[in-house]
Amino acid sequence: VNEVRAPAMLDIVVGDSARDVPFEAFDMEGRRVTLLAGQFTVGDSSIVSLEGQRIRARAAGSTWVTARFGDRASFSSVHVYERVQTLEGIRPGQHAAIPIRLVGGEMRQWRLPAGGYFLAILPDGDEQARPRLAVVDASCMQSVGHLLCAARREASVIAYYPQDLDQAQVLRGTLAVWHDEGP
């Protein structure tokens, strides 16, 4: 193995099924290696546990997972979200997840207190199409598949059904919100 690749950030929800630790290994010519012997480790086993090559969410919070094969390794930060009914009262450091189901033309909105946030819509199973996000009254940028937002005052996050999709289908996903503890 010459190189091991993994996503920079993994998002999982407490109560979901265990899932494979996503990684790919490559040889010196860049060909994918599938027959491997290696080791997986996690930073905090109270947040996630390993079941062989699978990872399971145990408690909300942040940690990391490493896949190591010989002297090559990949590292991913792991963010575990707890299911909640509302974002009202979200605290710094809290990782919250709200299931979303939208039909054509529908949208949902939640208020967020001032602060920093990582926001994403996680897929619901294998479904490719999912609701999209918009944030009002915050400065946001794309970062590792998430919106990284800073709100100086109360902001709103909106999950909406895009107009360019077939309006007959139902979109499902999970709104993942990490209220960053930083300044």
N, CA, C and O of each residue as an XYZ file, in Angstrom:
732
protein
N       0.850     -1.182      0.000
C       0.000      0.000      0.000
C       0.891      1.238      0.000
O       1.766      1.394      0.852
N       0.650      2.108     -0.968
C       1.395      3.352     -1.082
C       0.619      4.540     -0.528
O       1.210      5.507     -0.047
N      -0.713      4.463     -0.599
C      -1.534      5.593     -0.151
C      -2.876      5.088      0.370
O      -3.455      4.149     -0.175
N      -3.365      5.733      1.443
C      -4.688      5.445      1.982
C      -5.457      6.759      1.988
O      -4.969      7.770      2.493
N      -6.673      6.742      1.420
C      -7.509      7.946      1.360
C      -8.816      7.716      2.115
O      -9.380      6.622      2.111
N      -9.273      8.782      2.760
C     -10.546      8.743      3.480
C     -11.127     10.152      3.469
O     -10.394     11.122      3.278
N     -12.443     10.274      3.672
C     -13.019     11.620      3.723
C     -12.498     12.377      4.940
O     -12.201     11.777      5.973
N     -12.388     13.697      4.813
C     -11.885     14.515      5.916
C     -12.841     14.503      7.098
O     -12.415     14.642      8.245
N     -14.136     14.338      6.825
C     -15.134     14.436      7.888
C     -16.225     13.395      7.662
O     -16.727     13.243      6.548
N     -16.589     12.680      8.722
C     -17.695     11.722      8.696
C     -18.786     12.222      9.635
O     -18.502     12.706     10.731
N     -20.029     12.101      9.198
C     -21.176     12.471     10.026
C     -22.038     11.241     10.229
O     -22.423     10.583      9.263
N     -22.345     10.923     11.486
C     -23.232      9.806     11.787
C     -24.185     10.215     12.910
O     -23.929     11.172     13.641
N     -25.280      9.478     13.032
C     -26.330      9.829     13.982
C     -26.508      8.678     14.974
O     -26.542      7.510     14.587
N     -26.621      9.027     16.256
C     -26.867      8.031     17.296
C     -28.154      7.285     16.956
O     -29.173      7.902     16.649
N     -28.102      5.954     17.013
C     -29.270      5.129     16.719
C     -29.273      4.556     15.322
O     -30.020      3.615     15.052
N     -28.454      5.095     14.412
C     -28.369      4.540     13.067
C     -27.543      3.255     13.097
O     -26.803      3.006     14.049
N     -27.672      2.454     12.064
C     -26.909      1.210     11.949
C     -25.424      1.516     11.832
O     -25.031      2.591     11.378
N     -24.603      0.554     12.248
C     -23.154      0.680     12.055
C     -22.883      0.759     10.560
O     -23.612      0.178      9.756
N     -21.832      1.480     10.196
C     -21.491      1.598      8.777
C     -19.999      1.396      8.582
O     -19.203      1.590      9.500
N     -19.635      1.002      7.366
C     -18.225      0.787      7.052
C     -17.448      2.087      7.214
O     -17.938      3.167      6.884
N     -16.222      1.964      7.731
C     -15.322      3.113      7.754
C     -14.902      3.332      6.299
O     -14.288      2.451      5.697
N     -15.226      4.498      5.727
C     -14.919      4.698      4.309
C     -13.442      5.031      4.089
O     -12.920      5.990      4.657
N     -12.783      4.231      3.265
C     -11.382      4.481      2.916
C     -11.089      3.741      1.623
O     -11.823      2.835      1.230
N     -10.013      4.137      0.972
C      -9.518      3.444     -0.202
C      -8.000      3.349     -0.078
O      -7.348      4.285      0.385
N      -7.443      2.214     -0.495
C      -5.998      2.008     -0.478
C      -5.516      1.827     -1.916
O      -6.193      1.214     -2.741
N      -4.310      2.384     -2.203
C      -3.765      2.339     -3.552
C      -2.309      1.883     -3.519
O      -1.579      2.144     -2.562
N      -1.899      1.188     -4.602
C      -0.508      0.741     -4.700
C       0.345      1.822     -5.369
O      -0.132      2.930     -5.614
N       1.599      1.499     -5.660
C       2.551      2.457     -6.236
C       2.112      2.981     -7.607
O       2.460      4.103     -7.977
N       1.352      2.182     -8.363
C       0.894      2.603     -9.700
C      -0.472      3.279     -9.647
O      -1.041      3.611    -10.687
N      -1.006      3.486     -8.436
C      -2.309      4.141     -8.312
C      -3.496      3.212     -8.461
O      -4.635      3.672     -8.549
N      -3.245      1.894     -8.491
C      -4.333      0.921     -8.583
C      -4.906      0.669     -7.194
O      -4.183      0.656     -6.198
N      -6.203      0.472     -7.151
C      -6.881      0.208     -5.889
C      -6.456     -1.159     -5.338
O      -6.399     -2.145     -6.073
N      -6.160     -1.201     -4.037
C      -5.787     -2.441     -3.350
C      -6.993     -2.860     -2.513
O      -7.512     -2.073     -1.722
N      -7.436     -4.112     -2.692
C      -8.618     -4.570     -1.957
C      -8.304     -5.650     -0.927
O      -9.061     -5.818      0.029
N      -7.212     -6.382     -1.096
C      -6.822     -7.398     -0.121
C      -5.873     -6.731      0.863
O      -4.714     -6.466      0.543
N      -6.379     -6.459      2.069
C      -5.637     -5.655      3.033
C      -5.619     -6.289      4.413
O      -6.548     -7.001      4.795
N      -4.572     -6.029      5.141
C      -4.495     -6.347      6.561
C      -4.071     -5.054      7.244
O      -3.037     -4.476      6.910
N      -4.864     -4.613      8.186
C      -4.543     -3.348      8.827
C      -5.258     -3.181     10.143
O      -5.692     -4.148     10.769
N      -5.370     -1.941     10.546
C      -5.921     -1.637     11.862
C      -6.737     -0.348     11.793
O      -6.356      0.599     11.105
N      -7.853     -0.321     12.504
C      -8.665      0.879     12.664
C      -8.617      1.280     14.127
O      -8.672      0.427     15.012
N      -8.515      2.579     14.383
C      -8.536      3.074     15.759
C      -9.443      4.293     15.824
O      -9.630      5.002     14.836
N     -10.004      4.525     17.013
C     -10.823      5.714     17.252
C     -10.221      6.491     18.414
O      -9.557      5.925     19.282
N     -10.466      7.800     18.416
C      -9.938      8.643     19.477
C     -10.697      8.510     20.775
O     -10.077      8.469     21.838
N     -12.022      8.442     20.731
C     -12.854      8.394     21.939
C     -13.932      7.339     21.751
O     -14.919      7.565     21.051
N     -13.736      6.189     22.379
C     -14.679      5.072     22.217
C     -15.998      5.290     22.952
O     -16.909      4.472     22.825
N     -16.122      6.378     23.720
C     -17.430      6.683     24.308
C     -18.320      7.396     23.288
O     -19.534      7.465     23.477
N     -17.734      7.929     22.206
C     -18.496      8.611     21.159
C     -18.801      7.666     20.005
O     -19.932      7.629     19.520
N     -17.806      6.900     19.558
C     -18.018      5.880     18.525
C     -17.306      4.604     18.936
O     -16.296      4.632     19.639
N     -17.854      3.486     18.482
C     -17.192      2.209     18.718
C     -16.903      1.563     17.380
O     -17.572      1.827     16.381
N     -15.888      0.707     17.381
C     -15.530     -0.044     16.188
C     -16.020     -1.468     16.328
O     -15.872     -2.092     17.379
N     -16.609     -1.977     15.251
C     -17.027     -3.373     15.157
C     -16.324     -3.916     13.924
O     -16.905     -3.970     12.840
N     -15.067     -4.320     14.095
C     -14.254     -4.714     12.945
C     -13.946     -3.487     12.118
O     -13.265     -2.571     12.581
N     -14.450     -3.468     10.887
C     -14.241     -2.357      9.958
C     -15.454     -1.418      9.940
O     -15.547     -0.535      9.087
N     -16.365     -1.609     10.867
C     -17.579     -0.790     10.912
C     -17.544      0.128     12.126
O     -16.973     -0.214     13.162
N     -18.159      1.294     11.987
C     -18.188      2.289     13.054
C     -19.645      2.509     13.468
O     -20.540      2.564     12.625
N     -19.865      2.632     14.777
C     -21.219      2.835     15.314
C     -21.204      4.044     16.245
O     -20.311      4.194     17.079
N     -22.208      4.901     16.086
C     -22.360      6.075     16.947
C     -22.855      5.645     18.315
O     -23.796      4.859     18.425
N     -22.213      6.168     19.369
C     -22.621      5.848     20.735
C     -23.184      7.059     21.457
O     -24.159      6.937     22.198
N     -22.574      8.246     21.248
C     -23.003      9.464     21.946
C     -22.622     10.668     21.093
O     -21.655     10.616     20.333
N     -23.376     11.740     21.220
C     -23.099     12.954     20.453
C     -21.740     13.527     20.831
O     -21.339     13.493     21.994
N     -21.042     14.052     19.835
C     -19.742     14.674     20.070
C     -18.830     14.515     18.874
O     -19.271     14.118     17.795
N     -17.556     14.823     19.064
C     -16.553     14.744     17.996
C     -15.384     13.875     18.433
O     -14.980     13.889     19.596
N     -14.853     13.125     17.486
C     -13.674     12.308     17.712
C     -13.003     12.087     16.363
O     -13.207     12.882     15.445
N     -12.216     11.039     16.221
C     -11.563     10.722     14.955
C     -11.468      9.221     14.778
O     -11.576      8.461     15.740
N     -11.261      8.796     13.523
C     -11.000      7.396     13.207
C      -9.821      7.370     12.239
O      -9.713      8.206     11.342
N      -8.934      6.383     12.442
C      -7.771      6.209     11.582
C      -7.796      4.794     11.005
O      -8.071      3.823     11.710
N      -7.501      4.700      9.696
C      -7.320      3.409      9.023
C      -5.841      3.308      8.697
O      -5.312      4.158      7.980
N      -5.149      2.272      9.213
C      -3.703      2.130      9.025
C      -3.395      0.777      8.379
O      -3.882     -0.269      8.809
N      -2.564      0.840      7.324
C      -2.112     -0.353      6.616
C      -0.608     -0.220      6.438
O      -0.141      0.593      5.640
N       0.151     -1.022      7.183
C       1.601     -0.891      7.175
C       1.978      0.477      7.728
O       1.529      0.860      8.808
N       2.806      1.216      6.983
C       3.201      2.548      7.454
C       2.365      3.660      6.818
O       2.733      4.832      6.907
N       1.255      3.313      6.183
C       0.355      4.300      5.560
C      -0.963      4.352      6.316
O      -1.466      3.331      6.786
N      -1.517      5.561      6.428
C      -2.755      5.715      7.193
C      -3.594      6.858      6.628
O      -3.092      7.715      5.901
N      -4.860      6.855      6.970
C      -5.755      7.978      6.672
C      -6.483      8.325      7.962
O      -6.660      7.485      8.844
N      -6.892      9.553      8.046
C      -7.510     10.090      9.258
C      -8.782     10.817      8.862
O      -8.785     11.560      7.881
N      -9.867     10.616      9.609
C     -11.121     11.356      9.400
C     -11.619     11.853     10.746
O     -11.599     11.117     11.733
N     -12.067     13.107     10.785
C     -12.765     13.559     11.986
C     -14.175     12.982     11.906
O     -14.750     12.873     10.822
N     -14.721     12.617     13.049
C     -16.050     12.007     13.106
C     -16.929     12.870     13.993
O     -16.560     13.215     15.115
N     -18.106     13.216     13.466
C     -19.062     14.016     14.226
C     -20.338     13.210     14.374
O     -20.947     12.786     13.392
N     -20.729     13.011     15.627
C     -21.903     12.206     15.950
C     -22.994     13.141     16.452
O     -22.769     13.963     17.341
N     -24.172     13.001     15.870
C     -25.310     13.871     16.168
C     -26.391     13.102     16.913
O     -26.617     11.919     16.657
N     -27.065     13.797     17.851
C     -28.201     13.210     18.557
C     -29.477     13.716     17.900
O     -29.552     14.873     17.488
N     -30.485     12.846     17.802
C     -31.774     13.253     17.225
C     -32.492     14.175     18.209
O     -32.582     13.893     19.404
N     -32.996     15.277     17.672
C     -33.768     16.230     18.470
C     -35.013     16.606     17.680
O     -35.090     16.367     16.475
N     -35.985     17.195     18.367
C     -37.218     17.636     17.720
C     -37.124     19.077     17.230
O     -37.825     19.465     16.295
N     -36.253     19.873     17.865
C     -36.137     21.283     17.544
C     -34.696     21.750     17.764
O     -33.933     21.113     18.490
N     -34.340     22.847     17.141
C     -33.025     23.450     17.371
C     -33.099     24.551     18.417
O     -32.090     25.173     18.749
N     -34.292     24.787     18.929
C     -34.461     25.808     19.965
C     -33.602     25.447     21.176
O     -33.670     24.327     21.683
N     -32.805     26.390     21.629
C     -31.961     26.161     22.788
C     -30.701     25.371     22.504
O     -30.065     24.882     23.437
N     -30.316     25.229     21.230
C     -29.082     24.503     20.918
C     -27.903     25.185     21.618
O     -27.773     26.409     21.595
N     -27.059     24.378     22.230
C     -25.945     24.892     23.038
C     -24.621     24.787     22.288
O     -24.464     23.923     21.426
N     -23.667     25.661     22.610
C     -22.333     25.503     22.028
C     -21.791     24.098     22.330
O     -21.890     23.607     23.455
N     -21.224     23.474     21.311
C     -20.711     22.118     21.442
C     -21.727     21.043     21.106
O     -21.351     19.888     20.907
N     -23.012     21.393     21.038
C     -24.053     20.393     20.779
C     -24.066     19.981     19.308
O     -23.888     20.811     18.417
N     -24.277     18.701     19.072
C     -24.428     18.108     17.739
C     -25.871     17.604     17.648
O     -26.220     16.619     18.298
N     -26.708     18.266     16.853
C     -28.138     17.938     16.776
C     -28.504     17.477     15.371
O     -27.932     17.945     14.387
N     -29.466     16.552     15.284
C     -29.940     16.014     14.005
C     -31.465     16.020     13.981
O     -32.115     15.548     14.914
N     -32.019     16.556     12.913
C     -33.472     16.611     12.746
C     -33.835     15.930     11.427
O     -33.376     16.358     10.369
N     -34.658     14.866     11.476
C     -35.100     14.237     10.221
C     -35.984     15.215      9.442
O     -36.789     15.949     10.015
N     -35.808     15.200      8.114
C     -36.572     16.090      7.238
C     -37.261     15.255      6.165
O     -36.676     14.327      5.605
N     -38.508     15.602      5.892
C     -39.279     15.000      4.796
C     -40.008     16.144      4.117
O     -40.814     16.835      4.741
N     -39.722     16.346      2.818
C     -40.341     17.439      2.076
C     -40.991     16.920      0.794
O     -40.464     16.025      0.135
N     -42.141     17.494      0.454
C     -42.781     17.238     -0.837
C     -42.561     18.478     -1.695
O     -42.120     19.514     -1.198
N     -42.869     18.369     -2.989
C     -42.619     19.444     -3.948
C     -43.042     20.821     -3.462
O     -44.183     21.015     -3.044
N     -42.113     21.780     -3.519
C     -42.393     23.161     -3.150
C     -42.351     23.454     -1.659
O     -42.477     24.612     -1.262
N     -42.178     22.450     -0.836
C     -42.209     22.643      0.614
C     -40.847     23.071      1.143
O     -39.812     22.760      0.553
N     -40.861     23.794      2.274
C     -39.629     24.133      2.975
C     -39.900     24.188      4.468
O     -41.036     24.378      4.903
N     -38.830     24.018      5.251
C     -38.903     24.113      6.713
C     -37.827     25.060      7.183
O     -36.773     25.176      6.558
N     -38.093     25.740      8.289
C     -37.166     26.756      8.786
C     -36.987     26.600     10.289
O     -37.931     26.291     11.016
N     -35.727     26.825     10.750
C     -35.396     26.793     12.164
C     -34.564     28.020     12.488
O     -33.794     28.495     11.653
N     -34.718     28.529     13.696
C     -33.917     29.662     14.166
C     -32.676     29.132     14.878
O     -32.729     28.113     15.566
N     -31.560     29.838     14.704
C     -30.312     29.502     15.376
C     -29.830     30.733     16.130
O     -29.868     31.839     15.591
N     -29.377     30.558     17.371
C     -28.807     31.709     18.087
C     -27.471     32.120     17.468
O     -26.882     31.370     16.690
N     -27.006     33.302     17.816
C     -25.709     33.771     17.319
C     -24.638     32.730     17.638
O     -24.687     32.074     18.678
N     -23.666     32.587     16.727
C     -22.570     31.653     16.951
C     -22.067     31.062     15.657
O     -22.471     31.479     14.572
N     -21.184     30.089     15.774
C     -20.627     29.389     14.628
C     -21.273     28.021     14.471
O     -21.607     27.366     15.458
N     -21.448     27.593     13.216
C     -22.145     26.338     12.939
C     -21.538     25.605     11.757
O     -21.068     26.222     10.801
N     -21.553     24.269     11.833
C     -21.372     23.405     10.682
C     -22.755     22.845     10.397
O     -23.407     22.322     11.300
N     -23.218     22.948      9.138
C     -24.554     22.493      8.752
C     -24.440     21.582      7.537
O     -23.634     21.824      6.639
N     -25.255     20.534      7.519
C     -25.286     19.638      6.359
C     -26.618     18.907      6.333
O     -27.273     18.737      7.361
N     -27.002     18.481      5.143
C     -28.127     17.554      4.999
C     -27.515     16.188      4.737
O     -26.896     15.970      3.696
N     -27.687     15.271      5.678
C     -27.174     13.913      5.529
C     -28.173     13.094      4.729
O     -29.379     13.276      4.890
N     -27.699     12.191      3.865
C     -28.623     11.370      3.079
C     -29.404     10.416      3.966
O     -28.935      9.996      5.024
N     -30.595     10.088      3.515
C     -31.449      9.123      4.201
C     -31.349      7.813      3.425
O     -32.099      7.581      2.477
N     -30.423      6.969      3.836
C     -30.195      5.719      3.109
C     -29.445      5.981      1.821
O     -28.514      6.786      1.789
N     -29.853      5.294      0.744
C     -29.168      5.407     -0.544
C     -29.743      6.499     -1.436
O     -29.286      6.670     -2.566
N     -30.722      7.230     -0.958
C     -31.355      8.251     -1.786
C     -30.348      9.326     -2.173
O     -29.631      9.853     -1.322
N     -30.299      9.645     -3.459
C     -29.377     10.665     -3.954
C     -29.955     12.065     -3.780
O     -29.274     12.970     -3.297
N     -31.222     12.237     -4.179
C     -31.849     13.555     -4.072
C     -32.247     13.806     -2.622
O     -32.849     12.952     -1.971
N     -31.901     14.986     -2.132
C     -32.261     15.342     -0.764
C     -32.515     16.848     -0.694
O     -32.143     17.588     -1.605
N     -33.144     17.294      0.381
C     -33.391     18.738      0.503
C     -32.094     19.525      0.445
O     -31.021     18.998      0.736
N     -32.203     20.784      0.069
C     -31.045     21.676      0.050
C     -31.162     22.676      1.188
O     -32.229     22.846      1.777
N     -30.042     23.341      1.490
C     -29.993     24.287      2.609
C     -29.767     25.715      2.140
O     -29.075     25.970      1.154
N     -30.373     26.633      2.877
C     -30.091     28.057      2.750
C     -30.010     28.597      4.174
O     -30.708     28.118      5.068
N     -29.153     29.600      4.380
C     -29.001     30.209      5.704
C     -29.169     31.715      5.531
O     -28.557     32.321      4.652
N     -30.010     32.313      6.384
C     -30.300     33.744      6.338
C     -29.704     34.402      7.579
O     -29.787     33.856      8.679
N     -29.107     35.565      7.398
C     -28.500     36.355      8.481
C     -27.256     35.704      9.076
O     -27.003     35.809     10.276
N     -26.482     35.030      8.224
C     -25.193     34.466      8.633
C     -24.265     34.490      7.427
O     -24.716     34.471      6.281
N     -22.993     34.532      7.692
C     -21.983     34.453      6.646
C     -21.546     32.993      6.553
O     -21.080     32.415      7.535
N     -21.700     32.393      5.357
C     -21.420     30.963      5.205
C     -20.478     30.703      4.034
O     -20.431     31.457      3.062
N     -19.731     29.609      4.163
C     -18.890     29.128      3.069
C     -18.891     27.608      3.084
O     -19.134     26.992      4.122
N     -18.619     27.004      1.931
C     -18.523     25.549      1.835
C     -17.223     25.084      2.471
O     -16.169     25.678      2.243
N     -17.294     24.019      3.273
C     -16.106     23.449      3.893
C     -16.330     21.959      4.108
O     -17.247     21.573      4.833
N     -15.519     21.128      3.499
C     -15.584     19.663      3.586
C     -17.016     19.125      3.521
O     -17.425     18.324      4.361
N     -17.776     19.577      2.507
C     -19.128     19.075      2.302
C     -20.180     19.648      3.243
O     -21.306     19.152      3.285
N     -19.833     20.668      3.986
C     -20.743     21.308      4.933
C     -20.803     22.798      4.647
O     -19.971     23.343      3.921
N     -21.797     23.440      5.228
C     -21.793     24.891      5.280
C     -21.171     25.275      6.612
O     -21.624     24.825      7.664
N     -20.155     26.090      6.574
C     -19.531     26.624      7.783
C     -20.048     28.054      7.896
O     -19.749     28.896      7.048
N     -20.827     28.328      8.950
C     -21.523     29.607      9.071
C     -21.169     30.322     10.368
O     -20.940     29.698     11.405
N     -21.131     31.651     10.279
C     -20.937     32.498     11.450
C     -22.104     33.479     11.490
O     -22.332     34.224     10.537
N     -22.837     33.473     12.594
C     -23.990     34.358     12.759
C     -23.708     35.313     13.910
O     -23.495     34.877     15.042
N     -23.706     36.593     13.632
C     -23.474     37.605     14.676
C     -24.716     37.831     15.525
O     -24.638     38.313     16.655
N     -25.858     37.473     14.960
C     -27.138     37.568     15.680
C     -27.958     36.336     15.287
O     -27.469     35.473     14.559
N     -29.170     36.254     15.755
C     -30.013     35.109     15.417
C     -30.096     34.947     13.900
O     -30.239     35.925     13.167
N     -30.005     33.716     13.448
C     -30.062     33.393     12.019
C     -31.146     32.344     11.788
O     -31.717     31.807     12.737
N     -31.420     32.065     10.535
C     -32.382     31.024     10.171
C     -31.730     30.059      9.200
O     -31.015     30.466      8.284
N     -31.983     28.786      9.410
C     -31.567     27.763      8.459
C     -32.844     27.219      7.821
O     -33.823     26.922      8.506
N     -32.809     27.096      6.495
C     -33.981     26.674      5.739
C     -33.625     25.443      4.926
O     -32.637     25.437      4.192
N     -34.432     24.401      5.059
C     -34.330     23.221      4.201
C     -35.444     23.355      3.176
O     -36.604     23.551      3.538
N     -35.093     23.248      1.886
C     -36.110     23.459      0.851
C     -36.028     22.411     -0.248
O     -35.019     21.728     -0.419
N     -37.135     22.309     -0.989
C     -37.257     21.394     -2.116
C     -36.860     22.160     -3.373
O     -37.555     23.101     -3.756
N     -35.755     21.780     -4.027
C     -35.301     22.526     -5.205
C     -36.318     22.476     -6.348
O     -36.937     21.440     -6.590
N     -36.485     23.591     -7.041
C     -37.438     23.674     -8.147
C     -37.031     22.825     -9.336
O     -37.887     22.434    -10.130
N     -35.730     22.525     -9.482
C     -35.260     21.776    -10.646
C     -35.448     20.265    -10.517
O     -35.077     19.521    -11.425
N     -36.019     19.800     -9.403
C     -36.261     18.362     -9.227
C     -37.714     18.022     -9.531
O     -38.594     18.881     -9.478
N     -37.947     16.744     -9.853
C     -39.300     16.241    -10.078
C     -40.133     16.512     -8.836
O     -39.845     15.977     -7.765
N     -41.160     17.338     -8.970
C     -41.961     17.766     -7.826
C     -42.845     16.641     -7.266
O     -43.481     16.820     -6.227
N     -42.889     15.492     -7.940
C     -43.715     14.384     -7.465
C     -43.001     13.523     -6.429
O     -43.657     12.801     -5.677
N     -41.678     13.585     -6.373
C     -40.973     12.729     -5.425
C     -40.919     13.367     -4.035
O     -41.089     14.578     -3.885
N     -40.683     12.536     -3.030
C     -40.520     12.990     -1.652
C     -39.025     13.024     -1.361
O     -38.313     12.057     -1.635
N     -38.550     14.134     -0.807
C     -37.134     14.249     -0.440
C     -36.993     14.006      1.048
O     -37.748     14.542      1.858
N     -36.002     13.181      1.394
C     -35.722     12.880      2.791
C     -34.250     13.103      3.075
O     -33.401     12.967      2.194
N     -33.968     13.443      4.300
C     -32.596     13.610      4.746
C     -32.613     13.974      6.218
O     -33.670     14.011      6.848
N     -31.446     14.240      6.755
C     -31.325     14.649      8.153
C     -30.512     15.925      8.202
O     -29.387     15.974      7.706
N     -31.084     16.960      8.804
C     -30.354     18.203      9.014
C     -29.413     17.991     10.195
O     -29.856     17.750     11.318
N     -28.111     18.082      9.932
C     -27.099     17.936     10.979
C     -26.558     19.323     11.307
O     -26.109     20.050     10.421
N     -26.607     19.680     12.586
C     -26.166     21.002     13.045
C     -25.188     20.810     14.188
O     -25.520     20.225     15.219
N     -23.971     21.314     13.987
C     -22.968     21.318     15.052
C     -22.736     22.766     15.432
O     -22.206     23.550     14.645
N     -23.140     23.119     16.657
C     -22.930     24.472     17.154
C     -21.515     24.518     17.704
O     -21.239     23.987     18.779
N     -20.626     25.154     16.963
C     -19.212     25.203     17.288
C     -18.987     25.960     18.607
O     -19.663     26.949     18.890
N     -18.041     25.484     19.392
C     -17.744     26.126     20.690
C     -16.782     27.292     20.573
O     -16.542     27.995     21.555
N     -16.222     27.511     19.377
C     -15.228     28.564     19.195
C     -15.797     29.961     19.382
O     -17.007     30.125     19.539
N     -14.922     30.978     19.365
C     -15.372     32.352     19.580
C     -16.243     32.874     18.466
O     -16.693     34.019     18.519
